[in-house]
Structures are given as structure tokens and as C-alpha cells.
Amino acid sequence: MAVQTQQAQQPPKPAAPSVSSPLETPPHVPEAQKILKEVSTSLPGTVTGLERQMMIGDTMTRMDESQKQKLLALMNYFLARMFQLGASDIDMGGYGSQGSIWYRVFGSKKPDPTMGKYTPDELNILIQSIIGERQRSFLYENRNLDFSHMIHYETGEFRRFRADAYFDLDQMALNMRAINNTIRPYKNLELHPNATKMLSLATTKEGMCLVTGITGSGKSSTLDAIIDANNQTVEGHIVIVASPIEYVHKSARCIVRHREVGRDVLSFKEGAVQALRQDPDIIMIGELRDPETILTALEITDSGHKVFSTLHTASSVESIDRIIGETPPVEQERVRNRLGDTLRCVISQKLVPSLDGKRVLAKEVLLATPSVKAAIKNNNTGEIYQMISEGLESGMTTMEQDLRKLYVSKKISLENAMNYANNKRRLQQLLQMQPTDA
């Protein structure tokens, strides 16, 4: 492959990808390995820690362009293995990797012995070879760097990856996640029509909609499906502020702008504020990471715009409590009232191992009904879970109700249904009920 450099009965499990049959090794791989060995052996043994990483960075700056191309091609060779395995993530470098290249396949992360073993310095060099000088300076100062990576193929196709470089016991470590080239069809989310109304610009012109879940739960994929559904059905302007930009949407009925934090804009907050001067209909903020961004998102929603964002929380109620709890105590009553007025929908999701050896989406859906809004404003969020559980007909569902549905339809095991439940006692009660009572 030529690459140009620039993410009832139990069904039988599919055959696992064979790690004994790696990609055919291209000629540039041994050449790149030789470069890694030569550079690593030239480093003095007396220099350690950050100073050693900075010395490697200086070496990268002086390195011949043809050598850089070969190192980048080696990294892309590792990434190409992801698609052969069906892996979502690749990990390398740092003390934890023990010199191996690791892949996550259907939820399980394992080292791949066919990709070889490398010394810590060889992986330090390889990781630093795919980022620029300014990015390296940021990484040294902050000990972490979020960035994106792209492979261009001679066919004109490309693959994108979300990457995070960081330190692990003074060594450089890297995680990269493959970004899908296709969007999950919106209909596959299986959302109630009332939820769709809350998410669609055609029927609801303003309000905040959140997609929440732990890292790796598919939040970005769900949000991209929602953005695409709006892009295909409504005339408008969508501004996406993310770190990094993952799926790149092609303008259809909407004009879609992509602003990557650190490259196109300095922060989520600045990107969101600047978007107000860009005549948007929808503003997507990649993540509500801090109190400033949370308050900015609420202000934007107050101004009559539709805002989508994500949170690292496991349930709808936890999401509401997190937004309020992240703000200063003197602001919390005002934030409760504003959130009660502006919140439209919260989708909290998990990817659960399925009986076919893959993973299936389990979700909790909260719609901001008048009773939910009142509970938020009156600081009675503890009542909201019961409101969700009683709101099936209006389009709401708890995580436990959805896990029960997946188990009854023979998509997941009982063990995994229990393992992924937020409220295990409630799930046990649901499993003992008749289908018409659940």
C-alpha cells in the first residue's frame, strides 16, 4: 500500500483478527528502524528527563527531510495495522508500553507482537517526529499535547486520527484514535421523535443539548450523527469548536465551519464567543471542560442559539449536577435557573460488549419537560431519575431501562447489563418485571 505523508441463542462470535498475519513490511520500515537506532544511540546517557526530550526535539529540527519522511511512514505503517485489526486506538511509548505497540480491538487493549519491540528512546524519537517544533514546545511546557494526524493515500482518500502525546515516567507516550470516515446514520441512534425534535434546528431553534459519557463511549460519533442530520435537513450555519477536530463535515444544506482549538482558535471559550459574531444557528463546543466554558455556553444559549456539547459524566442527573457544581458557589443559583431555562436534551451513553463480540450503544435520554426544569431550578435533581423512568411514552429512558431492552432482545449478556448499569438494584427490579410493566 503506497502512502503519502502529510482516526433465545447466543450468536456465534466472529473470528478474531489474526495478529500472526501482519501487514506486508514495506521497504521503508527497516530504513526507519535503522534511523531510530542511530539517533537513539547518539544520545548521551547522562542526560535524562525533560532535558533529554528537548535534546531529541533539537535533533528532529536538524534532521534531514528524507529521514523525517521515513519515520512518518513508519508511524503510518503502525496506523495501517489498526484497520487490518479493526482497532479503535493505538498506544505506544512510555514505561507502560514496555516497548510494544498496543491496539484496542472491540474494547480489549493488547500488545501486538508482530509489530516488533522498541527502546524508550526509539519511541521518544518516533513520537516527536510527527509533531512540529511549536507543538513540541507546548508539549514540553504542559507535559501534554492534543493534536490531529492525517494519512493521505495516492487514491485521494485520507484517514484522520485524534492524538494525545504525554509523559510517562519521563518518557514520551502516545495514544491515537481512528476517526471514522463515515458518520453513523442518525436513525441508528433509535431516538424517540420527541428527542429528535429537541435536537433538530427545524423544530427547536435554541437550547442546550448534551451528549455525555466516559472516554471512549462514542460521544463524538453520536454528536457527529446529530450535526450531520441537521446539515442534511435544515438551511443554516454550523460552527464546530473542538480539540482536535475529528470528523470533517462537508457543507450540504448548512455551511459548516471547523475551528480547532490550538490551531484556529486559542480556547473553547474564545471559539464560542467568537462564533457569536459569525452569524451561527448551531454552535458545537467539543467539551464543557471548565467553569468558564460552561458559563460561556449558557450565555450563548441564552442569546437564542442552539448549542451542542459533551461532558464526561455517566448519567443525565450527574451531568446537571456537574454543570452546577463546576461553577462558583455564588453563581450556582443563577446557573440552576439558566440551565433550567435553556436545557433541552441530555443523552448519556455507554458502549457495551455485545454477544456478537462487538459493542452496542446503551443510552439514557432526558428531555427537559416542565417538571424536569422545575426540579433543576428548585435544586431537586434527585427527583429527575424517577421522572426519566416514568417518561418512556414522551421519549425518555433510563440507562437501566435501555440495558434491560438490550438484554431482553438478546444483544448483550446479563453480566454485562449488570456491569454497565448505573443503578444495579433498579436494573434487578426491572428484570423481574413483565415487559408491559418495565
C-alpha positions in Angstrom: 0.0 0.0 0.0 1.6 3.3 -1.1 1.2 6.1 1.4 2.0 9.8 1.1 2.6 11.5 4.4 1.2 14.7 5.5 -8.9 8.1 13.4 -33.0 -17.2 22.6 -29.5 -18.3 21.4 -26.2 -16.6 21.7 -24.9 -15.6 18.3 -21.5 -17.1 17.3 -18.6 -14.7 17.8 -16.8 -13.7 14.7 -13.2 -14.9 14.2 -10.8 -12.6 16.0 -8.3 -10.7 13.8 -5.1 -12.7 13.5 -2.1 -10.9 15.0 0.1 -13.6 13.4 -0.6 -12.2 9.9 0.7 -8.6 9.9 0.8 -6.3 7.0 3.5 -6.9 4.4 6.5 -5.0 5.6 7.3 -2.1 3.3 10.9 -1.3 2.4 10.9 2.0 4.4 10.2 0.2 7.7 13.7 -1.3 8.2 15.2 2.0 7.0 13.2 4.0 9.6 14.1 1.4 12.3 17.8 2.0 11.4 17.3 5.8 11.7 15.7 5.3 15.2 18.6 3.1 16.3 21.2 5.5 15.1 19.7 8.6 16.6 18.9 6.8 20.0 22.5 5.5 20.3 23.9 9.0 19.7 22.1 10.4 22.8 24.3 10.8 25.9 23.4 8.6 28.8 24.0 11.4 31.3 21.0 13.5 30.1 17.6 12.5 31.5 14.0 13.7 31.9 12.7 16.7 30.1 16.2 17.8 29.1 16.5 14.5 27.2 13.2 15.0 25.4 14.3 18.6 24.4 17.5 17.2 23.1 15.5 14.7 20.9 13.4 17.7 19.8 16.5 19.6 18.7 17.7 16.5 16.8 14.3 16.4 15.0 14.7 20.1 14.0 18.1 19.3 12.4 17.0 16.0 10.8 17.1 15.6 7.0 13.7 15.8 5.4 14.0 12.4 3.8 14.7 10.9 7.2 11.6 12.6 8.6 9.6 11.1 5.8 10.7 7.6 6.6 9.9 8.0 10.3 6.5 9.3 9.4 6.0 6.4 7.0 6.8 4.0 9.9 4.2 5.6 12.1 1.7 5.4 9.3 2.6 1.7 8.9 1.6 1.2 12.6 -1.6 3.1 12.0 -2.4 1.0 8.9 -2.3 -2.1 11.1 -5.3 -0.6 13.0 -7.6 -1.0 10.0 -6.4 -4.6 9.5 -7.3 -5.4 13.1 -10.4 -3.3 13.3 -8.8 -1.4 16.2 -10.2 1.9 17.6 -7.0 3.0 19.3 -3.2 2.6 19.2 -0.9 3.1 22.2 2.9 3.3 22.2 5.8 4.8 24.2 6.3 5.5 27.9 7.3 3.0 30.6 3.8 1.4 30.4 4.1 0.1 26.9 7.2 -1.9 27.6 8.4 -1.2 24.1 5.4 -2.8 22.3 2.7 -1.3 20.1 -0.7 -1.8 21.6 -4.1 -1.9 19.9 -7.7 -1.7 21.3 -9.9 -4.1 19.4 -13.6 -4.3 20.3 -12.9 -2.9 23.8 -9.8 -5.0 24.6 -6.3 -3.5 24.5 -3.4 -5.8 23.9 0.2 -5.6 22.6 0.8 -6.8 19.0 3.9 -8.9 18.9 4.1 -8.7 15.1 4.9 -5.0 15.2 8.2 -5.5 17.0 9.7 -4.1 20.2 11.4 -0.7 20.5 13.6 1.0 23.1 12.1 4.0 25.1 14.3 6.4 23.2 13.3 5.0 19.8 9.7 5.6 20.6 10.5 9.1 22.1 12.1 9.9 18.7 9.2 8.4 16.6 6.5 10.2 18.6 8.3 13.6 18.4 8.9 13.1 14.7 5.2 13.5 13.8 4.7 16.9 15.5 6.1 20.3 14.7 8.5 22.5 16.6 5.9 24.7 18.2 3.9 21.6 19.2 7.0 20.2 20.8 7.5 23.4 22.8 3.9 23.2 24.0 4.3 19.5 25.0 7.5 20.2 27.0 5.8 23.1 28.9 2.4 21.4 29.5 3.5 17.7 29.5 0.6 17.0 27.2 -0.4 17.8 23.7 -3.7 17.2 21.9 -3.4 17.2 18.1 -4.7 15.5 14.9 -2.8 13.4 12.4 -3.7 12.5 8.8 -2.7 9.9 6.3 -3.1 10.8 2.6 -3.3 7.9 0.1 -2.4 8.0 -3.5 -6.0 7.3 -4.4 -7.0 10.7 -3.0 -8.6 9.1 0.2 -7.4 10.0 3.7 -7.7 8.8 7.2 -7.7 11.1 10.3 -6.7 10.4 13.9 -7.2 12.1 17.2 -3.9 12.1 19.1 -2.7 12.8 22.6 1.0 12.8 23.5 2.0 12.9 27.1 4.8 12.0 29.6 5.0 8.6 31.3 7.9 8.4 33.8 9.9 11.0 31.8 9.3 9.0 28.6 7.1 10.1 25.7 3.8 8.2 25.3 1.1 8.4 22.6 -2.5 7.4 22.1 -4.1 7.8 18.7 -7.8 7.1 18.0 -9.0 6.5 14.4 -11.7 8.9 13.3 -14.4 7.3 11.2 -14.5 8.4 7.6 -18.3 7.8 7.6 -21.0 9.0 10.0 -23.2 6.7 11.9 -26.7 7.1 10.4 -28.9 9.2 12.8 -31.7 6.6 12.6 -29.3 4.1 14.2 -29.4 6.1 17.4 -33.1 4.9 17.7 -34.2 8.1 19.4 -37.9 8.9 20.1 -39.4 11.6 17.8 -39.7 14.0 20.7 -35.9 13.7 21.3 -35.4 14.3 17.5 -37.4 17.5 17.8 -35.2 18.8 20.6 -32.1 18.0 18.5 -33.3 19.4 15.2 -32.9 23.1 14.3 -36.0 22.7 12.1 -38.2 22.4 15.2 -36.2 23.9 18.1 -34.1 27.0 17.2 -32.4 27.4 20.6 -31.4 25.5 23.7 -28.6 23.3 25.0 -28.3 19.6 24.1 -25.6 17.5 25.7 -24.1 14.1 24.9 -22.3 12.6 27.9 -20.3 9.5 28.8 -16.9 8.3 29.8 -13.9 8.5 27.4 -14.4 6.0 24.6 -18.2 5.8 24.9 -18.8 7.1 21.4 -19.9 10.7 22.3 -18.2 12.2 19.3 -19.8 9.7 16.9 -23.3 10.5 18.3 -22.7 14.2 18.1 -21.4 14.0 14.5 -24.6 12.0 13.6 -26.7 14.8 15.1 -24.8 17.5 13.3 -25.0 15.6 10.1 -28.8 15.2 10.4 -29.1 19.0 10.8 -26.7 19.6 7.9 -28.8 17.4 5.6 -32.2 18.7 6.6 -32.1 22.4 7.5 -30.6 25.6 5.9 -28.3 27.3 8.4 -24.8 27.9 9.7 -23.0 25.4 12.0 -19.8 26.3 13.8 -17.8 23.5 15.4 -15.2 24.3 18.0 -13.3 21.2 19.1 -9.9 19.9 20.3 -9.0 18.4 18.0 -11.4 18.5 15.1 -12.4 14.9 14.4 -14.9 14.2 11.6 -14.8 16.9 8.9 -18.3 17.7 7.8 -18.9 18.7 4.2 -21.3 21.6 3.8 -24.7 20.4 2.5 -27.8 22.4 3.3 -25.8 24.1 6.1 -22.4 25.9 5.8 -20.2 24.1 8.3 -17.1 25.8 9.9 -14.5 23.8 11.7 -12.3 25.6 14.3 -9.6 23.5 16.1 -8.5 24.7 19.5 -4.8 25.5 19.4 -4.7 25.8 15.6 -7.7 28.0 14.5 -8.6 29.4 17.9 -6.9 29.7 21.3 -9.6 28.1 23.6 -13.1 26.7 23.7 -14.3 29.8 25.4 -12.8 32.1 22.8 -14.1 29.9 20.0 -17.6 30.0 21.4 -17.6 33.8 22.0 -16.2 34.5 18.5 -18.8 32.2 17.0 -21.5 34.7 18.1 -20.0 37.2 15.6 -20.1 34.7 12.8 -23.9 34.5 12.4 -24.3 30.9 13.6 -27.5 28.9 14.0 -25.8 25.9 15.8 -22.6 26.1 17.8 -21.0 22.8 18.8 -18.5 23.1 21.7 -16.4 19.9 21.8 -16.4 19.7 25.5 -17.5 21.7 28.6 -14.1 21.4 30.3 -14.1 24.2 32.8 -16.4 26.7 34.6 -15.5 29.5 32.1 -16.6 27.3 29.1 -19.8 26.2 30.9 -20.8 29.8 31.7 -20.0 30.9 28.2 -22.1 28.0 26.7 -25.1 29.1 28.9 -24.7 32.7 27.8 -24.6 31.7 24.2 -27.7 29.6 24.7 -29.4 32.5 26.5 -28.8 34.6 23.4 -31.1 32.4 21.3 -28.7 29.9 19.7 -28.7 26.1 19.6 -25.7 24.7 21.4 -24.4 21.1 21.4 -21.6 19.9 23.7 -20.3 16.9 25.7 -19.4 16.1 29.3 -17.5 13.3 30.9 -20.4 12.1 33.0 -22.2 8.7 33.3 -25.8 9.9 33.7 -28.2 12.7 32.9 -28.6 13.7 36.6 -24.8 13.6 37.1 -24.4 15.9 34.1 -26.8 18.5 35.6 -25.1 18.3 39.0 -21.7 18.6 37.3 -22.5 21.8 35.4 -23.9 23.4 38.5 -21.1 22.1 40.8 -18.3 23.3 38.4 -19.4 26.9 38.9 -18.5 29.1 41.9 -21.0 28.8 44.8 -22.1 32.4 44.4 -23.1 31.7 40.8 -24.8 28.3 41.3 -28.4 29.6 41.9 -28.2 31.7 38.8 -26.7 28.8 36.8 -29.5 26.5 38.1 -32.1 28.9 36.8 -30.4 29.4 33.4 -29.8 25.7 33.0 -33.5 25.1 33.8 -34.5 27.6 31.1 -32.0 26.5 28.4 -31.5 22.7 28.7 -33.4 20.7 26.1 -31.9 17.2 26.0 -29.2 15.1 27.6 -28.1 11.8 26.0 -25.8 9.8 28.3 -24.3 6.7 26.7 -22.1 3.7 27.0 -20.7 1.1 24.6 -21.5 -2.3 26.0 -19.8 -5.6 24.8 -22.4 -7.4 22.7 -23.0 -11.1 22.1 -21.5 -10.9 18.6 -18.1 -9.9 20.0 -18.5 -6.2 19.2 -20.1 -3.4 21.1 -23.6 -1.9 21.2 -24.8 1.5 22.2 -26.7 1.8 25.5 -28.2 5.2 26.3 -30.1 7.3 28.8 -32.3 10.1 27.4 -33.5 13.0 29.4 -35.9 15.6 27.9 -36.4 18.9 29.6 -40.1 18.7 30.4 -41.7 21.3 32.7 -41.3 19.0 35.7 -37.6 18.5 34.9 -37.0 22.2 34.5 -38.7 22.9 37.9 -36.6 20.2 39.6 -33.4 21.8 38.2 -34.4 25.3 39.3 -35.5 24.1 42.8 -32.3 22.1 43.4 -34.3 18.9 43.4 -32.2 17.0 40.9 -32.6 13.8 42.9 -36.2 13.6 41.6 -35.2 13.6 38.0 -34.2 9.9 37.7 -37.8 8.9 38.6 -39.1 11.4 36.1 -37.0 9.8 33.3 -38.1 6.3 34.3 -41.8 7.3 34.1 -41.3 9.2 30.8 -41.0 6.3 28.3 -44.0 7.5 26.3 -42.6 11.0 26.0 -39.3 9.7 24.7 -37.2 9.4 27.9 -35.4 6.3 29.1 -33.0 5.5 31.9 -29.8 3.6 31.3 -31.3 0.7 33.2 -34.4 0.5 31.0 -32.2 0.6 27.9 -29.9 -2.1 29.2 -32.9 -4.3 30.1 -34.2 -3.8 26.5 -30.8 -4.8 25.1 -30.7 -7.9 27.3 -34.2 -9.0 26.5 -33.6 -8.6 22.8 -30.5 -10.9 23.2 -28.0 -8.3 22.2 -26.0 -8.3 25.5 -25.4 -10.7 28.3 -26.9 -10.4 31.7 -23.5 -10.0 33.2 -22.7 -7.0 31.0 -26.1 -5.5 31.6 -25.4 -5.5 35.3 -21.8 -4.4 34.9 -22.8 -1.3 32.9 -25.8 -0.3 35.0 -25.6 3.0 37.0 -28.2 1.7 39.4 -27.8 -2.1 39.7 -30.6 -2.5 42.2 -33.0 -0.8 39.9 -31.9 -3.0 36.9 -32.6 -6.1 39.1 -36.1 -4.8 39.8 -36.7 -4.2 36.1 -35.5 -7.6 35.1 -38.1 -9.2 37.5 -41.0 -7.2 35.9 -43.2 -8.2 33.0 -42.4 -6.5 29.7 -45.6 -4.4 29.9 -44.6 -3.1 33.3 -40.9 -2.1 32.6 
